[in-house]
Amino acid sequence: MNSETQNHETQNIAGENSPRAALSMRNIDRFYGDGDNKLHILQGANLDVKQGELVALIAPSGAGKSTLLHLAGLLERPNGGEIHIGQNECSALSDRQRTRMRRFDVGFVYQFHHLLPEFTAKENLIIPQLIRGLSRKDAGERAEILLNYMRIGHRAEHRPAELSGGEQQRVAIARAVANGPRLLLADEPTGNLDPETSEYVFEALSKLVRTTGLAALIATHNHGLAAKMDRTVTIENGKIIDI
Ligand code: ADP
């Protein structure tokens, strides 16, 4: 079955429909340093993440998880290989185009929420949409829908410091998808939470991915959460392999 058939029925209310894998990394090389100090993190690595698919990335510290997420999120360029987001081959894009894609096609969630402290939860969701060009009214409506969806609507008018860790992360996830990205990249999104809260936040995240047809790549040390995703990959000898 080709990817067009596979994704044919995938509904995507968050972004545009794409007939291909949302993320496709092909033959990726990434190294730091040179000569004797050369550290090869990825060497001929391949990874596809389809719409609506949740992929866990588990690997020991220093294996290259952040590097992989930074490459997929266009924060870094690989030394070799191709990265496709939707139908765009990103190495061919200018820095300006890459910034645009990073803003609108990719959502990031970090271990710590990175919400703007002086703004309310709702404003934190409105701001990226205004940058995209939406009206304040439309942005506000979408912010409310997403906050309600993450079951945090009742805290919309609160600033991050007035929210619990789990609430902050739910707002951060809602913000990451405010502009309807194709791809959600998360680096230890529940790493800072207690097990029960972490479970709750993950459930909300996974429901969002399933409903919107986003593709999600989630680095985690939590094997329990990884087991609930569609697939788990790791980095070994410079390659990305299923485990
Ligand atoms: P992880 O997220 O799995 O802990 P990283 O992707 O952060 O791993 O790092 C992988 C390896 O690459 C580590 O050994 C790290 O020290 C090294 N590394 C990461 N970024 C750089 C850089 N900018 N320059 C040199 N080495 C780096």
Boltz pocket constraint, residues with backbone or C-beta under 6 A from the ligand:
constraints:
  - pocket:
      binder: B
      contacts: [[A, 32], [A, 33], [A, 39], [A, 41], [A, 59], [A, 60], [A, 61], [A, 62], [A, 63], [A, 64], [A, 65], [A, 66], [A, 67], [A, 68]]
      max_distance: 6.0
